[in-house]
Amino acid sequence: MKTTDAVTLFAALASEARLTVWRLLLQHVPGGLTHGDLAAALGMPKPTLSFHLRDLRMAGLVDSRKDGRTVVYTANAPAAEALAAFLLETCCGGHPTLCTDRPAPETTMSLAPDKVYNVLFLCTGNSARSIMAEAILQREGQGRFRAFSAGSRPRGEVAGEALTLLARNTLPTGHLRSKSWDEFAKDGAPVMDFVFTVCDDAAGEVCPVWPGQPMTAHWGVPDPVSFVADAKQRALFFADVYRMLANRISIFCALPLRSLDRLALQKRLDAIGAMEKTPDVDVA
């Protein structure tokens, strides 16, 4: 990061109100918060909040996305990492690891040629969307990725329609189970490189602290389990959600992880999450 870029970020944060807004949004990465939720949590008048959000967005510290008629604001976590790295890069004569017990910040993903990246997909029930994403990546990743899934409030069983669809696409299902995301925050759990939320509810919840500081993004798709229709329409809905997940995962697998820095990679991950979110199913 250039000094002039750091000055811009510090100037935007040189306000107790803006700093408070940004720190609250960082707590809710990757899901973010709506304008109303932010105003309520901070006890701040909405016009005042809009003013501060505008300055944070102009500085590149906050992003926004449309979710139906609602605007959701998210903190730019890579910007926070870059700012912290800027502050530490000259520490101890340019050797910050000499005076801290934390590793030097990485600007790119691991360059080890045999690196296998761990990816965790999250949703609320861990019964359909995250389960399908886990199965899809496990095959499409071709050994480069190890896929997992979990839920904030797991249903305890995988939806039968999801299992049927996966089997129809010749994906193994015997290992799939509905489980809590707490399993992956325990000592000895696999260290994640990526964590993706695939439902809006899970994205809006405060996640456990993941070891290893994985990169995160929100890849929300509709919930096929809650779709109310006859069996044929439900099957079509499940199939379309599967297609949306498969498209995103295919693009993810093609990313040149070894050549992208973290800021560039975060933009790619966010762009994948902004892809089509509505199933192409006639629900009339």
Contacts in CASP RR format, 6 or more apart in sequence:
PFRMAT RR
TARGET T0000
AUTHOR 0000-0000-0000
METHOD contacts of the structure
MODEL  1
MKTTDAVTLFAALASEARLTVWRLLLQHVPGGLTHGDLAAALGMPKPTLS
FHLRDLRMAGLVDSRKDGRTVVYTANAPAAEALAAFLLETCCGGHPTLCT
DRPAPETTMSLAPDKVYNVLFLCTGNSARSIMAEAILQREGQGRFRAFSA
GSRPRGEVAGEALTLLARNTLPTGHLRSKSWDEFAKDGAPVMDFVFTVCD
DAAGEVCPVWPGQPMTAHWGVPDPVSFVADAKQRALFFADVYRMLANRIS
IFCALPLRSLDRLALQKRLDAIGAMEKTPDVDVA
1 82 0 8 1.000
1 83 0 8 1.000
1 85 0 8 1.000
1 86 0 8 1.000
6 83 0 8 1.000
6 86 0 8 1.000
8 59 0 8 1.000
9 59 0 8 1.000
9 60 0 8 1.000
9 61 0 8 1.000
9 79 0 8 1.000
9 83 0 8 1.000
11 59 0 8 1.000
12 18 0 8 1.000
12 55 0 8 1.000
12 56 0 8 1.000
12 58 0 8 1.000
12 59 0 8 1.000
12 60 0 8 1.000
12 61 0 8 1.000
13 19 0 8 1.000
13 22 0 8 1.000
13 61 0 8 1.000
15 52 0 8 1.000
15 55 0 8 1.000
17 44 0 8 1.000
17 48 0 8 1.000
17 52 0 8 1.000
18 52 0 8 1.000
18 55 0 8 1.000
18 56 0 8 1.000
20 42 0 8 1.000
21 38 0 8 1.000
21 42 0 8 1.000
21 44 0 8 1.000
21 49 0 8 1.000
21 52 0 8 1.000
21 53 0 8 1.000
21 56 0 8 1.000
21 62 0 8 1.000
22 56 0 8 1.000
22 61 0 8 1.000
22 62 0 8 1.000
22 75 0 8 1.000
24 33 0 8 1.000
24 38 0 8 1.000
24 41 0 8 1.000
24 42 0 8 1.000
25 32 0 8 1.000
25 33 0 8 1.000
25 38 0 8 1.000
25 62 0 8 1.000
25 73 0 8 1.000
25 74 0 8 1.000
25 75 0 8 1.000
26 75 0 8 1.000
26 77 0 8 1.000
26 80 0 8 1.000
27 206 0 8 1.000
28 74 0 8 1.000
28 75 0 8 1.000
28 204 0 8 1.000
28 206 0 8 1.000
29 74 0 8 1.000
29 75 0 8 1.000
29 77 0 8 1.000
29 216 0 8 1.000
30 74 0 8 1.000
30 77 0 8 1.000
30 195 0 8 1.000
30 197 0 8 1.000
30 203 0 8 1.000
30 216 0 8 1.000
30 217 0 8 1.000
30 218 0 8 1.000
31 72 0 8 1.000
31 74 0 8 1.000
31 197 0 8 1.000
31 200 0 8 1.000
31 203 0 8 1.000
31 204 0 8 1.000
31 218 0 8 1.000
32 72 0 8 1.000
32 73 0 8 1.000
32 74 0 8 1.000
32 75 0 8 1.000
32 203 0 8 1.000
32 204 0 8 1.000
32 218 0 8 1.000
33 41 0 8 1.000
33 72 0 8 1.000
33 73 0 8 1.000
33 204 0 8 1.000
34 70 0 8 1.000
34 71 0 8 1.000
34 72 0 8 1.000
34 73 0 8 1.000
35 46 0 8 1.000
35 49 0 8 1.000
35 50 0 8 1.000
35 53 0 8 1.000
35 71 0 8 1.000
35 73 0 8 1.000
36 46 0 8 1.000
38 44 0 8 1.000
38 49 0 8 1.000
38 53 0 8 1.000
38 73 0 8 1.000
39 45 0 8 1.000
39 46 0 8 1.000
39 49 0 8 1.000
42 49 0 8 1.000
44 52 0 8 1.000
53 62 0 8 1.000
53 64 0 8 1.000
53 73 0 8 1.000
56 62 0 8 1.000
57 63 0 8 1.000
57 64 0 8 1.000
60 76 0 8 1.000
60 79 0 8 1.000
61 75 0 8 1.000
61 76 0 8 1.000
61 79 0 8 1.000
61 80 0 8 1.000
62 73 0 8 1.000
62 74 0 8 1.000
62 75 0 8 1.000
62 76 0 8 1.000
63 73 0 8 1.000
63 74 0 8 1.000
63 75 0 8 1.000
63 76 0 8 1.000
63 270 0 8 1.000
64 71 0 8 1.000
64 72 0 8 1.000
64 73 0 8 1.000
64 74 0 8 1.000
65 71 0 8 1.000
65 72 0 8 1.000
65 74 0 8 1.000
65 274 0 8 1.000
66 72 0 8 1.000
67 200 0 8 1.000
74 218 0 8 1.000
76 266 0 8 1.000
77 216 0 8 1.000
77 266 0 8 1.000
78 262 0 8 1.000
78 263 0 8 1.000
78 266 0 8 1.000
79 263 0 8 1.000
81 105 0 8 1.000
81 262 0 8 1.000
82 262 0 8 1.000
82 263 0 8 1.000
84 105 0 8 1.000
85 105 0 8 1.000
85 107 0 8 1.000
88 96 0 8 1.000
88 100 0 8 1.000
88 104 0 8 1.000
88 105 0 8 1.000
89 96 0 8 1.000
91 98 0 8 1.000
91 99 0 8 1.000
91 100 0 8 1.000
92 98 0 8 1.000
92 99 0 8 1.000
96 104 0 8 1.000
97 103 0 8 1.000
97 104 0 8 1.000
106 262 0 8 1.000
107 261 0 8 1.000
107 262 0 8 1.000
108 258 0 8 1.000
108 259 0 8 1.000
108 260 0 8 1.000
108 261 0 8 1.000
108 262 0 8 1.000
109 115 0 8 1.000
109 117 0 8 1.000
109 193 0 8 1.000
109 257 0 8 1.000
109 258 0 8 1.000
109 260 0 8 1.000
109 262 0 8 1.000
109 265 0 8 1.000
110 193 0 8 1.000
111 258 0 8 1.000
116 143 0 8 1.000
116 144 0 8 1.000
116 145 0 8 1.000
116 146 0 8 1.000
117 144 0 8 1.000
117 145 0 8 1.000
117 146 0 8 1.000
117 193 0 8 1.000
117 194 0 8 1.000
117 257 0 8 1.000
118 145 0 8 1.000
118 146 0 8 1.000
118 148 0 8 1.000
118 190 0 8 1.000
118 191 0 8 1.000
118 192 0 8 1.000
118 193 0 8 1.000
118 194 0 8 1.000
118 214 0 8 1.000
119 137 0 8 1.000
119 145 0 8 1.000
119 146 0 8 1.000
119 147 0 8 1.000
119 148 0 8 1.000
119 192 0 8 1.000
119 193 0 8 1.000
119 194 0 8 1.000
119 195 0 8 1.000
119 196 0 8 1.000
120 148 0 8 1.000
120 149 0 8 1.000
120 150 0 8 1.000
120 181 0 8 1.000
120 184 0 8 1.000
120 192 0 8 1.000
120 194 0 8 1.000
120 195 0 8 1.000
120 196 0 8 1.000
120 210 0 8 1.000
120 214 0 8 1.000
121 129 0 8 1.000
121 130 0 8 1.000
121 133 0 8 1.000
121 134 0 8 1.000
121 137 0 8 1.000
121 147 0 8 1.000
121 148 0 8 1.000
121 149 0 8 1.000
121 150 0 8 1.000
121 196 0 8 1.000
121 197 0 8 1.000
121 198 0 8 1.000
122 130 0 8 1.000
122 149 0 8 1.000
122 150 0 8 1.000
122 151 0 8 1.000
122 152 0 8 1.000
122 181 0 8 1.000
122 195 0 8 1.000
122 196 0 8 1.000
122 197 0 8 1.000
122 198 0 8 1.000
122 199 0 8 1.000
122 202 0 8 1.000
122 207 0 8 1.000
123 129 0 8 1.000
123 130 0 8 1.000
123 149 0 8 1.000
123 151 0 8 1.000
123 152 0 8 1.000
123 197 0 8 1.000
123 198 0 8 1.000
123 199 0 8 1.000
123 201 0 8 1.000
123 202 0 8 1.000
123 223 0 8 1.000
124 151 0 8 1.000
124 152 0 8 1.000
124 153 0 8 1.000
124 199 0 8 1.000
124 201 0 8 1.000
124 202 0 8 1.000
125 151 0 8 1.000
125 152 0 8 1.000
125 153 0 8 1.000
125 154 0 8 1.000
125 155 0 8 1.000
125 156 0 8 1.000
125 178 0 8 1.000
126 149 0 8 1.000
126 150 0 8 1.000
126 151 0 8 1.000
126 154 0 8 1.000
126 155 0 8 1.000
126 156 0 8 1.000
126 178 0 8 1.000
126 179 0 8 1.000
126 180 0 8 1.000
126 181 0 8 1.000
127 154 0 8 1.000
127 155 0 8 1.000
127 156 0 8 1.000
127 157 0 8 1.000
127 158 0 8 1.000
127 159 0 8 1.000
127 162 0 8 1.000
127 178 0 8 1.000
127 225 0 8 1.000
128 158 0 8 1.000
128 159 0 8 1.000
128 161 0 8 1.000
128 162 0 8 1.000
128 223 0 8 1.000
128 224 0 8 1.000
128 225 0 8 1.000
128 238 0 8 1.000
128 241 0 8 1.000
129 198 0 8 1.000
129 199 0 8 1.000
129 221 0 8 1.000
129 223 0 8 1.000
129 224 0 8 1.000
129 241 0 8 1.000
129 245 0 8 1.000
130 149 0 8 1.000
130 150 0 8 1.000
130 151 0 8 1.000
130 198 0 8 1.000
130 199 0 8 1.000
131 149 0 8 1.000
131 158 0 8 1.000
131 159 0 8 1.000
131 162 0 8 1.000
131 166 0 8 1.000
131 176 0 8 1.000
131 178 0 8 1.000
132 162 0 8 1.000
132 165 0 8 1.000
132 166 0 8 1.000
132 241 0 8 1.000
132 242 0 8 1.000
132 245 0 8 1.000
133 147 0 8 1.000
133 149 0 8 1.000
133 196 0 8 1.000
133 198 0 8 1.000
133 219 0 8 1.000
133 245 0 8 1.000
133 249 0 8 1.000
134 147 0 8 1.000
134 148 0 8 1.000
134 149 0 8 1.000
134 176 0 8 1.000
135 147 0 8 1.000
135 166 0 8 1.000
135 171 0 8 1.000
135 172 0 8 1.000
135 173 0 8 1.000
135 176 0 8 1.000
136 147 0 8 1.000
136 171 0 8 1.000
136 242 0 8 1.000
136 245 0 8 1.000
136 246 0 8 1.000
136 249 0 8 1.000
137 145 0 8 1.000
137 147 0 8 1.000
137 249 0 8 1.000
137 252 0 8 1.000
137 253 0 8 1.000
138 145 0 8 1.000
138 146 0 8 1.000
138 147 0 8 1.000
138 171 0 8 1.000
138 172 0 8 1.000
139 171 0 8 1.000
140 246 0 8 1.000
140 249 0 8 1.000
140 250 0 8 1.000
140 253 0 8 1.000
141 147 0 8 1.000
141 253 0 8 1.000
142 253 0 8 1.000
144 253 0 8 1.000
145 253 0 8 1.000
146 190 0 8 1.000
148 184 0 8 1.000
148 190 0 8 1.000
148 192 0 8 1.000
149 176 0 8 1.000
149 179 0 8 1.000
150 179 0 8 1.000
150 180 0 8 1.000
150 181 0 8 1.000
150 183 0 8 1.000
150 184 0 8 1.000
151 178 0 8 1.000
151 179 0 8 1.000
151 180 0 8 1.000
151 181 0 8 1.000
151 202 0 8 1.000
152 180 0 8 1.000
152 181 0 8 1.000
152 201 0 8 1.000
152 202 0 8 1.000
152 205 0 8 1.000
152 207 0 8 1.000
154 178 0 8 1.000
154 179 0 8 1.000
154 180 0 8 1.000
155 178 0 8 1.000
156 177 0 8 1.000
156 178 0 8 1.000
156 179 0 8 1.000
157 178 0 8 1.000
158 173 0 8 1.000
158 176 0 8 1.000
158 177 0 8 1.000
158 178 0 8 1.000
159 224 0 8 1.000
159 225 0 8 1.000
161 224 0 8 1.000
161 225 0 8 1.000
161 234 0 8 1.000
161 235 0 8 1.000
161 238 0 8 1.000
162 224 0 8 1.000
162 238 0 8 1.000
163 173 0 8 1.000
163 176 0 8 1.000
165 235 0 8 1.000
165 238 0 8 1.000
165 239 0 8 1.000
165 242 0 8 1.000
166 173 0 8 1.000
166 176 0 8 1.000
167 173 0 8 1.000
169 242 0 8 1.000
181 207 0 8 1.000
181 208 0 8 1.000
182 208 0 8 1.000
183 189 0 8 1.000
184 190 0 8 1.000
184 192 0 8 1.000
184 208 0 8 1.000
184 210 0 8 1.000
185 208 0 8 1.000
185 209 0 8 1.000
185 210 0 8 1.000
185 211 0 8 1.000
189 211 0 8 1.000
191 211 0 8 1.000
191 212 0 8 1.000
191 214 0 8 1.000
192 210 0 8 1.000
192 211 0 8 1.000
192 212 0 8 1.000
192 214 0 8 1.000
193 214 0 8 1.000
193 215 0 8 1.000
194 214 0 8 1.000
194 215 0 8 1.000
194 216 0 8 1.000
194 217 0 8 1.000
194 269 0 8 1.000
195 207 0 8 1.000
195 210 0 8 1.000
195 214 0 8 1.000
195 215 0 8 1.000
195 216 0 8 1.000
196 216 0 8 1.000
196 217 0 8 1.000
196 218 0 8 1.000
196 219 0 8 1.000
196 269 0 8 1.000
197 203 0 8 1.000
197 204 0 8 1.000
197 216 0 8 1.000
197 217 0 8 1.000
197 218 0 8 1.000
197 219 0 8 1.000
197 220 0 8 1.000
198 219 0 8 1.000
198 220 0 8 1.000
198 221 0 8 1.000
198 245 0 8 1.000
199 220 0 8 1.000
199 221 0 8 1.000
199 223 0 8 1.000
200 218 0 8 1.000
200 220 0 8 1.000
203 218 0 8 1.000
203 220 0 8 1.000
215 262 0 8 1.000
215 265 0 8 1.000
215 266 0 8 1.000
215 269 0 8 1.000
216 269 0 8 1.000
217 266 0 8 1.000
217 269 0 8 1.000
217 270 0 8 1.000
217 272 0 8 1.000
217 273 0 8 1.000
218 273 0 8 1.000
219 245 0 8 1.000
219 248 0 8 1.000
219 272 0 8 1.000
219 273 0 8 1.000
220 273 0 8 1.000
220 277 0 8 1.000
221 241 0 8 1.000
221 244 0 8 1.000
221 245 0 8 1.000
221 277 0 8 1.000
222 237 0 8 1.000
222 241 0 8 1.000
222 277 0 8 1.000
222 278 0 8 1.000
222 279 0 8 1.000
224 234 0 8 1.000
224 237 0 8 1.000
224 238 0 8 1.000
224 241 0 8 1.000
227 233 0 8 1.000
227 234 0 8 1.000
227 237 0 8 1.000
227 283 0 8 1.000
229 237 0 8 1.000
229 283 0 8 1.000
233 281 0 8 1.000
233 283 0 8 1.000
236 279 0 8 1.000
236 281 0 8 1.000
237 279 0 8 1.000
237 281 0 8 1.000
237 283 0 8 1.000
240 279 0 8 1.000
240 280 0 8 1.000
240 281 0 8 1.000
241 279 0 8 1.000
244 275 0 8 1.000
244 276 0 8 1.000
244 277 0 8 1.000
244 279 0 8 1.000
247 275 0 8 1.000
247 276 0 8 1.000
248 272 0 8 1.000
248 273 0 8 1.000
248 275 0 8 1.000
251 272 0 8 1.000
251 275 0 8 1.000
252 269 0 8 1.000
252 272 0 8 1.000
255 265 0 8 1.000
255 268 0 8 1.000
257 265 0 8 1.000
260 268 0 8 1.000
END
